[in-house]
Amino acid sequence: CVIPLIFAASPFHQCRGTSHPLPNAVFFGGRQDPCPREPCPVFRSIGTGTTYIDFSVNRQITSLRPELRARVIGLTVTHELPPSMMSNPWSYLIGPNPLQPGNVATFNLTVPVEPDTPLVTSVNIFTLFDQNNQAIFCYEIQSVVTN
């Protein structure tokens, strides 16, 4: 008897105060071993954090703009994403370009984690915008920076 390997997604939530669409699934920490419960660990020792976000679209998407924010102790700050992600976000997309209604794709969010990143718990808010500055999806997930 062969039992198929099923990857469980990480927990995630609707972005506070918005009606932005949710992604289909979030794999915080990677597809093979995603974080199973919050707060999800972000390891300074690794140097990067990787999350795969599966989503579907209901309209044509010709432009992508990722935005990552963190809410810490009541303050929300924008996290600087890699310049390559900002200049060519399509290179982080697993799926067609442009996206058409009904397409399913995956965004590979890869974020640098500096060795001096404070050891804090935060809520990460990730939004992917389209060419009209409309959210394709938005989700929140709680994380904790650790060594």
N, C-alpha and C positions, 0 to 999 in steps of 0.2 A: 504494500500500500504506500503510495506516495502522497505526502501532504504538501500542498502548495504553500510557498512562502508568501505571506501577505504582510505588506508594510503598513503599519498603523501610522496615521498622521499625528502631528503634534496638536495640542489644544490651541485654539485661537478664538478671538472674539470680534464682534462688530466694532468698528471704530466709534468711539464715544461721540455722541452728539451729531452723527451723520446718518444718512441712509445709503451710503455708498455700498455697492455690491461686495459681497464676500468672495474670496477665492473658493475653489472647490476643495483644496487641501493644502496644508502647509507642513513641510518636513524640515523643522528647525534642527540644525545640526547635521543634515544630510538625509538622503533617501534610505540608506541601509540601516541607520541607527538613529532615528529622529527622537527628539526629546518627548517622553511620554506624559509629562505633567509639569505644570508651572511651579516655581520659576525655572525656566530652561537655562542650563549653564552655558556661559560664554567663557571659553578658556583663553586667558592671556598667553599662556605658554604655546599655544598653537599658532597665534599670530593672525588668524583669519576666522571669521564665522561664515558658515555656508548654510543657506536655506533654499529649498526648492519650493516654489509656489505654483501649484496647478490651478489654472483658471480657464474659463470659457468667455467668449465675447458674443454680444448680440448686435454689433455694428462693425462697420469697417474701421480698422485701426491702422493708420499710416505713420504714426509717430508715437514714441514712448518717452515718458519722463518719470524716472523713479524718484521717490522721496522717502527718506527714513528719518523719523523723529523719535526722540526718547523723552518720556515723562519721568522725572526723578524729583522726589520731594516736592511735588506740586508745580515744578517748572517744566516746561516743554522746550526742548532744544532740538535743532536740526542737526543730524549726524552727517558729516561730510562723507560722501560716497566716492569711490575711486574715479579719477578723471576719465578713465576709459569707459566706465559705466555711464557717466554723464554724457560723453561725446558720442558714444555708439552703444546705446542700450540694447539694440537689436542683437548684438553679439552675445548677450546674456540670455537670449530667448531661445528656447528649444521649441520650434514651431515655425509656421509659415510667416513670410514677410511680403506684403502687409497681411494683417489678420482680417479674415472675413467673418460675417455673422455665422455662428455655429462652430467656429474653430475652437479647438482646445489646445492650449499651449502651456509651457512651463517657463517661469522666470527663475534664473539662477542668481539669487542675491548673495554676493560674496563681499563681505565687509572686513576691512582691516581692523585688527584689535591690537592696539599698541601695548607694549610691556608695562607702561605706566598708567593704563586705564584704571580708574578708581574701582575698588571692589564694592560695587553698589548693586542694588536691585532696582530695575526700572521697567517701565512698560514701553515696548518698542512698537511704533506705529509705522507700518509700511503701506504706502499708496503708490499705485502705478497709474499715471495719467496718460490721456490720449492727446491727439493733435488739437483738440478743442478745450484742453485743460479740464476735461471731465474724468472722474475716477473710473478706471477700468475695474479696479478692486481696491479694497482697503481692509486691513485687519490689524488687530492688536494682540500682542503676546508678552507675557511677563518673563523677564530674564534676570539672571544674576551673574555678574562678572566674578570669575574665580581664577585661581592660579592654575 
